[in-house]
Amino acid sequence: MKLQEALKTDRFRNEQHKATLNVLYTAYWFKSHLNVVFKEYGITEEQFNVMRILRGKHPEQMCVRDIASRMLEKNSNVPRIVDRLVTKDMVKRENSREDKRETLISLTAKGIAQLEKVSKEVETKTNKIINLSGDEADQLHNLLEKLREEE
């Protein structure tokens, strides 16, 4: 669906304004498709992101601060997300031997198995809805990187 159809307007201040709205609209559109997958598995997008980050370091443990620094959504409440994953037996929490104030988090076997299933579904869903060739995806990636150059 074209942006103008979705927003029911063709009035934009300029092309940059239209592009900005398109990026935001597309991000929410994409998230809504992925949230269907997450809901099927009883997890949230943020919980999936924490588990994905932990998988990248597995079998090493990570502290909450390091997990938070890698989150896609920088305003996420990582301790609360970890608490919910502990309750679901997807991750485990241990106190650090070196620094008793630090808590270390790692995936459980159940968490690894669940993450594998969800990741396959996310990949399948993504491949279905992302209608871009490899070159087009690379071009989009480069344009999005350019948007954040001033960061």
C-alpha positions in Angstrom: 0.0 0.0 0.0 1.3 3.4 -0.9 1.9 5.9 2.0 -0.6 8.3 0.6 -3.3 5.6 0.7 -2.4 4.5 4.2 -2.4 8.0 5.6 -5.2 9.2 3.3 -3.3 12.3 2.2 -1.0 13.4 -0.5 0.0 16.6 1.3 3.5 16.6 2.7 5.7 19.6 3.5 8.4 18.3 1.2 10.1 15.0 0.0 12.1 14.7 3.3 8.9 15.0 5.3 7.2 12.3 3.2 10.3 10.0 3.5 10.4 10.5 7.3 6.7 9.5 7.6 7.3 6.6 5.3 10.2 5.3 7.4 8.1 5.6 10.6 5.0 4.0 9.0 7.0 1.2 7.5 8.7 0.4 10.8 5.3 0.2 12.6 3.9 -1.9 9.7 6.8 -4.3 9.9 6.6 -4.6 13.7 2.9 -5.4 13.5 3.6 -8.3 11.2 6.4 -9.6 13.5 4.3 -9.2 16.6 1.9 -11.8 15.3 4.8 -14.3 15.4 5.9 -13.2 18.8 2.3 -13.5 20.2 2.1 -17.1 18.9 5.1 -18.0 21.1 4.0 -15.9 24.1 6.8 -13.5 24.0 7.2 -9.8 23.2 9.5 -8.1 20.6 11.7 -6.9 23.5 12.0 -10.4 25.0 12.9 -11.8 21.6 15.6 -9.1 21.3 17.1 -9.9 24.7 17.2 -13.6 23.8 18.7 -12.9 20.4 21.4 -10.8 22.1 22.1 -13.6 24.7 22.4 -16.1 21.8 25.1 -14.0 20.2 27.2 -14.4 23.4 26.2 -18.0 24.3 27.5 -19.9 26.2 28.9 -16.7 27.9 26.8 -14.8 30.3 26.0 -11.1 30.0 25.2 -8.4 32.5 22.0 -6.4 32.2 23.9 -3.3 31.3 25.6 -4.9 28.3 22.3 -6.4 27.1 20.7 -2.9 27.4 23.5 -1.3 25.3 22.7 -3.7 22.4 18.9 -3.4 22.5 17.1 -2.1 19.3 14.7 -0.1 21.5 17.0 1.9 23.7 14.3 2.8 26.2 13.6 -0.8 27.1 13.4 -1.8 30.8 15.8 -4.7 30.5 15.6 -5.8 34.2 11.9 -6.1 33.9 12.2 -8.0 30.5 14.7 -10.3 32.1 12.4 -10.9 35.1 9.6 -12.0 32.7 12.0 -14.3 30.8 13.2 -15.9 34.1 9.6 -16.5 35.0 9.1 -18.3 31.7 12.3 -20.3 32.3 13.9 -18.8 29.1 16.9 -17.3 30.8 18.6 -17.7 34.2 20.1 -15.2 36.4 23.2 -15.6 38.6 25.3 -13.3 40.7 28.7 -12.4 39.4 31.6 -14.0 41.4 33.8 -10.9 40.7 31.3 -8.2 41.5 28.4 -9.2 43.8 26.4 -6.2 42.7 26.3 -7.4 39.1 23.8 -10.0 37.8 24.7 -12.2 34.9 22.1 -13.5 32.5 22.2 -16.5 30.1 19.8 -18.5 28.0 18.4 -21.8 29.4 18.0 -24.9 27.2 14.3 -24.1 27.0 15.1 -20.5 25.9 17.5 -21.7 23.2 14.9 -24.1 21.8 12.2 -21.4 21.9 14.5 -18.8 20.3 15.3 -21.2 17.5 11.6 -21.8 16.7 10.7 -18.1 16.9 13.8 -17.1 14.8 12.8 -19.5 12.0 9.2 -18.1 12.0 10.6 -14.5 12.0 12.8 -15.3 9.1 10.0 -16.9 7.1 7.7 -14.0 7.8 10.4 -11.5 6.9 11.2 -13.2 3.6 7.5 -13.2 2.8 6.9 -9.5 3.4 10.2 -8.0 2.4 9.8 -7.8 -1.4 13.3 -6.6 -2.2 16.2 -8.2 -4.2 19.6 -8.4 -2.6 20.8 -5.3 -4.4 17.6 -3.4 -3.4 18.0 -4.5 0.2 21.6 -3.3 0.2 20.6 0.0 -1.3 17.9 0.5 1.4 20.4 -0.4 4.1 22.9 2.2 2.8 20.2 4.9 2.7 19.1 4.1 6.2 22.7 4.2 7.4 23.0 7.6 5.7 20.0 8.9 7.7 21.8 8.1 10.9 25.3 9.5 9.9 24.9 12.5 12.3 24.1 10.3 15.3 
